[in-house]
Structures are given as structure tokens and as C-alpha cells.
Amino acid sequence: MTKANNTSFTFLNGRTVNRIGYGAMRLTGQPRNFGPYADWQGGIDLLRRARDLGITHIDTARAYGPHENERLIADALVDQDGRYGEMFIASKGGVEKSATNIRRDTSPEAMIRHLDQSLASLRTNKVDLYYVHAPDGVTPVSASVAALEKMRQAGKIGMIGLSNVSRSEVEAARKVAPIAAVQNRYSPADARDPAQEDMIDWLNDLGIAFVPHGPLGANPMQRGAIVDPGAALRTLLARSPNILAIPGTTTRAHLEDNAKAWAV
Ligand SMILES: NC(=O)c1ccc[n+]([C@@H]2O[C@H](COP(=O)([O-])OP(=O)(O)OC[C@H]3O[C@@H](n4cnc5c(N)ncnc54)[C@H](OP(=O)(O)O)[C@@H]3O)[C@@H](O)[C@H]2O)c1
């Protein structure tokens, strides 16, 4: 059963985060989240403002940029001792991205290579949570997760997550390793999906976080929330105590609004 209160959530390994986090994907070259963020110092300032606001959970991926988003996070949040302190960093591997193409590769070799690249970009030897970004349709999810489990046992990952997955894929993965978080598309802006509703309740019973991506209904390739952001965040967080919000924004005013959306 989920360990949470109104404002915080405790993962299976005991790490606690504020339930309002920050999705950093848009701090990359636009459009297409490709290349470095044009206003690098502005991105650093925004991430540090998030930290000052009490946001602890930062969501990124090797594919954002690629690499550039993780490097920006390192520039903003690694302290003088090379640590992230109270910040909780979640990243993902398994997607190859170029200027013209996006391709999934969740083979064990790719997952291990991507994790090592993520650690280098984030300038750390351990990332708090590492997701399989999206199953490639060829590699069984259990094989991708078995590779990450070896990395967890080697101390390179705090916990393993799955993104863009079905319940049966989570069930298969749980046979080879503990799964701490699932990140799927879910928003009050989207049509109701009974499979996601079932997923949220099932994960909550297991103490596993559900992290909706695109929580404000945005198209990942276009700027702008589709629903009222404050109302959407309140609806999501009221839905279940295992839901962690990661709204994305490039503006300080929106970041500040989102951070207080649940503190009413
Ligand atoms: N796992 C996956 O496959 C996957 C896929 C997509 C996304 N994600 C993750 O989910 C995170 C969030 O997704 P997202 O950024 O695509 O969509 P989102 O959070 O639904 O919406 C972001 C958009 O809403 C706008 N916005 C945010 N707060 C606002 C506010 N208070 N008032 C008005 N507009 C506001 C932002 O524009 P401004 O910049 O103007 O504020 C931005 O364009 C990403 O950062 C990423 O970490 C994961």
C-alpha cells in the first residue's frame, strides 16, 4: 500500500519526494526537444528556482536533447561536492534520437550503454530512478529490466521504472526485479482510459508510483497546456496518493503557479 500524505510520496526504497515535481523535457532545443536549450543560463535558473520552491522530483531522459537535458540538470543542481543533495533525479534509457529520427532500442546492451551515458551526462555515479523509456516491441520488457536490475545491484540505480507500458508488461517485469514507478500518458485532458484507471489503483495497492506524462494534456512537440493547469494538477493528485505530477514549463511564472497548485 502506498506510503504518502497530501504533499509527499515515499518510494519503495524509502526515498520521499514532493508530489509536485518538474518535467524538464522542454529545456531542450525546440521544436522536437532536440539539441541544447537555447537559453542555457535561463534553464539553470529555472531548475534552481524549482529546487527553491521545494520541488524535489526532476524528470528527464537520455533522449531529451539527446544528452543535453541531463547535462543542463547537472549544471544546475550538482553541488560543489558532486552531489544532488535532496533532489531526486529520474531519467530514462532505450530511445535513440537524431535530428531526423526517433528509434526505440531497449535491448539489454542499449539499456546498459544508455544508463552509463546518462550517468556521465548527469555527472553522478548513481541515478535515483531509471526507466525503460518505451519498450521497443522486440525485446521482452523482462530482458530490459533484468539488465537494469544488474545495474541496480551494482549501485548505479536507486530504483527501476517503466514508461509507456501495459499492466501485463509491468507484471512480467516484476518477476525479474522490483519496479518502483510507472510513467504513462495520463491527463484530465485525455479521454478516460479504463486500462490506466485500473493501472493506477493496482500500482497504488503495491506502493508503486504512477507518474503521468503530459499531465496538462500538452502535445510533446507543441507548446501549451490543453487544460487549466491548476485544476488539472489538483484533479490528478486527488485521484490517488501514488500519483506524482511532473508538469513541464519553460517559464518561471508557470513553474511558481504549478508548485503551489496543490498547496491550497
Ligand atoms: N515518458 C514519456 O514518454 C514522456 C513523454 C512526454 C513527456 N514526458 C515527461 O512529462 C513531462 C511533462 O510533459 P509535457 O511537458 O510534454 O506536457 P505538460 O506538462 O502536459 O504541459 C507542458 C506545457 O504546458 C505549459 N504550461 C505548464 N504550466 C503552465 C501554467 N501554469 N500555465 C500555462 N501553461 C503552462 C507549458 O508551456 P510554458 O513553457 O509556456 O509554461 C508547456 O508547453 C515532460 O517534461 C517529461 O519529463 C515523458
The ligand as a Gaussian input file, in Angstrom:
#p B3LYP/6-31G(d) Opt

LIG

0 1
 N        7.819000       9.037000     -20.749000
 C        7.486000       9.633000     -21.863000
 O        7.392000       9.025000     -22.932000
 C        7.208000      11.118000     -21.822000
 C        6.587000      11.762000     -22.909000
 C        6.314000      13.124000     -22.800000
 C        6.648000      13.805000     -21.643000
 N        7.257000      13.158000     -20.606000
 C        7.588000      13.851000     -19.339000
 O        6.431000      14.546000     -18.890000
 C        6.793000      15.914000     -18.626000
 C        5.617000      16.812000     -18.841000
 O        5.097000      16.680000     -20.166000
 P        4.961000      17.890000     -21.190000
 O        5.916000      18.977000     -20.819000
 O        5.017000      17.333000     -22.542000
 O        3.478000      18.369000     -21.030000
 P        2.561000      19.072000     -19.922000
 O        3.227000      19.065000     -18.607000
 O        1.221000      18.446000     -20.064000
 O        2.427000      20.565000     -20.457000
 C        3.527000      21.399000     -20.660000
 C        3.057000      22.625000     -21.430000
 O        2.104000      23.355000     -20.653000
 C        2.513000      24.705000     -20.497000
 N        2.302000      25.069000     -19.081000
 C        2.860000      24.477000     -17.985000
 N        2.423000      25.060000     -16.842000
 C        1.584000      26.062000     -17.226000
 C        0.837000      27.020000     -16.490000
 N        0.844000      27.078000     -15.160000
 N        0.067000      27.917000     -17.207000
 C        0.031000      27.829000     -18.555000
 N        0.726000      26.954000     -19.315000
 C        1.504000      26.063000     -18.642000
 C        3.980000      24.768000     -20.864000
 O        4.257000      25.959000     -21.581000
 P        5.211000      27.110000     -20.948000
 O        6.602000      26.672000     -21.222000
 O        4.795000      28.331000     -21.689000
 O        4.871000      27.180000     -19.490000
 C        4.201000      23.545000     -21.751000
 O        4.187000      23.864000     -23.139000
 C        7.953000      16.168000     -19.590000
 O        8.741000      17.263000     -19.182000
 C        8.705000      14.874000     -19.500000
 O        9.537000      14.893000     -18.355000
 C        7.535000      11.831000     -20.682000

